[in-house]
Amino acid sequence: MSSLALLIPLIFARTLLVLHTRTFFQPDEHYQSLEIAHRLVFGYGYQTWEWRDTRPADLPFVESLVNGPIRSIAFPAVFVPAYGALKWMGLDETVLLTLAPKLVQAAIASLCDISTYVLAKRLFGSRYAPAAALLSITSFFNIISLGRTVSNSLETSLTVTALCFWPHVPGRSRRDLRISLILAALAVAMRPTNAVLWFFLGAELLCQPRLPRLAVVLDSILIGVLSSILLFALDTAFYRRPTFTPLSFLAQNVFRSISLFYGSSPAHYYLTQGLPLLCLTSLPFALIGLIRASSPFAPRAARTLAALVAWTVGIYSLLAHKEWRFLHPILPVLHVLAARALVDAYARVEERAKEPEANPRAMDGYIHTTSELPVTPLPRRRPPPFPSSLPVLSGVCAKLRILPAHLALLLLALPPALYLARYHMHGQTEIMHVLRELTEEPAEQVKSVGLLMPCHSTPWQATLHLRELEVEGGQGPNWSGDGGKLWFLTCDPPLDGQDATTYADQSDQFYASPATYLSTHFPPTVEPSFLPSPFPTSSPSSLSSPSSTSISEQEHTWPSHLVLFSALLDEPGVHALLQERGYVERRRVWNSRVHEDARRSGDVVVLRWEGKTGRVD
């Protein structure tokens, strides 16, 4: 199978999968990428706490670097050209606003598929490459995550591409090493924790015999320093004061353990949950590939990849906060090792099929007739490794060099992956398009919108794209995007040293008693002018515990439209209170059959204020 004949369908298939994805996966796919790029180009968009620069002006230089914002503009900048082109052509009010970032992400995802193919081909030979490409394109986790605009996706694509140029075996050129180091530096810029992989690979490389170690060290230092300077310059230009985000990222998430606010998992999490969910139906072949690659008789490149997986999982397991997607950069490595196991299994069966098998009618190797005269020995061949009655299947298996049973097992991952990408939590993204449609109806009169939902349950202005719902300047230059005409309940972590055991964010406070919150922090009647809320969201410094008096500063006005999950209407007193205020159901969008978060259960509902006599259906 020629490379071109495989790669073109690979890119086409990945693009279709990305366009097929229309569900909500992680808040980061919106709030750590598209919202920031949208804000940079169009001047408005929500900034989460990671992007807010609250450093005092007189802070010493080093202390300022450590306490700066923890997100780099490097990843959102990838989408800035697409948004800029739409703005320049006046097409930002069209469907291209949401389509353009998807196409950019499709290119990023396709890079991962192609690089997985190339890595398998370079390390183990061309016969392993098609199987590796199939594993990548049909991967459960790649389908639900690789096409999302999260930094882990670009990190994964850059990592596997860098591995294609890495000198796994002696003889690779210094130019290839430099390309690999540049790509590795970009991956670390996307997510600083990616340095864990390259620390191991660098140490392993320096242990190789007959290696020009001085040249390797010099290239590594030069590229590392230059990339750090460029990242420092980029983030300093964005935040308009000296900023080095990798340093502040490590300080906040590792040394101050702010990431623990978002949950912690046991040390075995990646072994018992992360890797099984990451690989799913390819897990048996990935494990076989890892075991075979760990043998002292395995090729050096295979041993290096197996050790890289073990090292990465081991180091990441030391961190308390764990998520599946943090292991995404090693998934292509697992696919390459699994491809080796699959293709070798096919080769063994194919080889056995060519061996003669003794005919059971003759113990001495001859076929005897009734006359007992000997005849020519008649060997019998073993059955082929695929059913001859299915020529299409046998042809596909032969080209991929994968047994039919193994192929069927791999393809079992497609139905759940496609369902999660297209349907599960679909309403959380679709509701933004519904709101935009409502604003285009003159009779609807969308004056303001409030989301009574757990924080970051939906996309924001990168999808909604409604400047008229913004309050210019918001609550200061760092807070635009959560102005009083368009707001949601926030969930900022305890950044000012509050006791994490008693700390409760705004979402926690609301869901502790929704009816009480609505009665306490909203006026008793709805003002038809729908003035912006003076303090609809909370900063971390204003919260310490559910009993904190500073929470009274949260002051809302009733909006013209409310968005909520239907589960909220089942909370005691909520249905009656909204009915009394005059809100009626305007739209309802199906979201999911089941949801792991009970607060997000049911449909996504849009309520509109229609006066005191209204009813909530």
Buried (B, 14 or more C-beta within 10 A) or exposed (E): BEBEEBBEEBBEBBBEBBBBBBBBBBBBBBBBBBBBBBBBBBEBBBBBBBBBBBBEEEBEEEEBBBBBBBBBBBBBBBBBEBBBBBEEEEEBEEEBBBEBBBEBBBBBBBBBBBBBBBBBBBBBEEBBBBBBBBBBBBBBBBBBBBBBBBBBBBBBBBBBBBBBBBBBEEEBEEEBBBBBBBBBBBBBBBBBBBBBBBEBBBEBBEEBEEEEEEEBEEBBEEBBEEBBEBBBEBBBEBBEBBBBBBBBBBBBBBEBBBBBBEEEBEEEBBEEBBBBBBBBBBBBBBBBBBEBBBEEEBBEBBBBBBBBBBBBBBBBBEBBBBBBBBBBBBBBBBBBBBBBBBBBBBEEBBEEBEEEEEBEEBEEEBEEEEEEEEEEEEEEEEEBBBEEEEEEBBEBBBEBBBBBEBBEBBEEBBEBBBEBBBBBBBBBBBBBBBBBEBBEEEEBEBBBBBBBBBBBBBBBBBBBBBEEBBBEEBBEEBBBBBBBBBBBBBBBBBBEEBEEEEBBBBBBBBBEBBBBBBEBBBEEEBEEEBEBBEBBBBBBBBBBBEEBEEBEBBBBBBBBBBBBBBBBBEBEEBBEBBBEBBBBBBBBBEBBEEBEEEBBBBBBBBBBBBEEEBEBE
